[in-house]
Amino acid sequence: MKYEENIQKKDPNDAEGWFNRGLVCGGNGDIKGAINAFKQALVLDPANIEAWINLGLAFGMQGNLSEEIKSYKKALELNPKNSELWVNLGVALGQNGDVDAEIEAYRKALEINPLDSDILFNLGAALGKKENYDEAIELFQEALKLKPKDAELWNNLGMAHGFAGNSSEELKAFKKAIEIDPQHEIAWFNLGLIHIDNNDFDKAIVHFKEAISIDPEFSNAYFGLGFSYEKEEAFQEAIQMYEKVLDLEPDDVETWLHLSLVLQKMGNIDDALDTLERAVILDKELVLLLDKEENLLEPLRKLKSFDEIMNKA
């Protein structure tokens, strides 16, 4: 408290005092106060790069991405050779949906610091968003030369190989991630997805269970487990898993739709119709899209009231 009182007694025209006040406010969770203090510091000293950076961080904590981006860009005008700042800008741009600008920011960072595994990782992940999987693979491999024991890098390499169609390399990478970190629930989940693709649902079930044992609120793993049970015609177990997903994510349309399918297969027609109606009310367009991709509605079309339900929304 003494430190805060001293700051508040500082000269109102003291830029350093306002900057320090911003740090204290931020440390105490007063984000609005921090933003106001950093702004005042910058009125008095527009060349204070640390104030611009911290202003950007504060805006980021507030969820104001446009102002966060502006602040980082002002800081980069003062020091364009700051690779960490280019990364911060890239992250904010990506969160704001501008993937092309995100990639460009990471490339700038990499020019400054080409041996930074985190930059290589971020750039690879951003390129994956643009489906540039070959370059993403190269970047993850470069990063792994620097950090060969990084399970997250191995997992992302596996995902990139999977999207690129390199199934054997995909499998190797996920297994390596788990070898390094047996508690890496995403890698276990990804292994489960591979076995679903290969129609090996027994193995998929084992891997999804491993993921759930690590993270008991991993809704996607519960869905994968439910889907595997559904394919194995273990319908009661499938229902339990889909209900667990809906406990965690009550508005998950795909889960409601699959639950309806399982109930229909079990002969619980009234419940199947009620569940289908819930999915349609939540998002009819998504239901139709899922049907187009996987023909999911076909078993339900013969049910009485199907047309009525589909025409409700």
Sequence and secondary structure as in RCSB ss.txt:
>XXXX:A:sequence
MKYEENIQKKDPNDAEGWFNRGLVCGGNGDIKGAINAFKQALVLDPANIEAWINLGLAFGMQGNLSEEIKSYKKA
LELNPKNSELWVNLGVALGQNGDVDAEIEAYRKALEINPLDSDILFNLGAALGKKENYDEAIELFQEALKLKPKD
AELWNNLGMAHGFAGNSSEELKAFKKAIEIDPQHEIAWFNLGLIHIDNNDFDKAIVHFKEAISIDPEFSNAYFGL
GFSYEKEEAFQEAIQMYEKVLDLEPDDVETWLHLSLVLQKMGNIDDALDTLERAVILDKELVLLLDKEENLLEPL
RKLKSFDEIMNKA
>XXXX:A:secstr
 HHHHHHHTS TT HHHHHHHHHHHHHTT HHHHHHHHHHHHHH TT HHHHHHHHHHHHHHT HHHHHHHHHHH
HHH TT HHHHHHHHHHHHHTT HHHHHHHHHHHHHH TT HHHHHHHHHHHHHTT HHHHHHHHHHHHHH TT 
HHHHHHHHHHHHHHT HHHHHHHHHHHHHH TT HHHHHHHHHHHHHTT HHHHHHHHHHHHHH TT HHHHHHH
HHHHHHTT HHHHHHHHHHHHHH TT HHHHHHHHHHHHHTT HHHHHHHHHHHHHHHHHHHHHHHHHH TTGGG
TTSTTHHHHHTT 
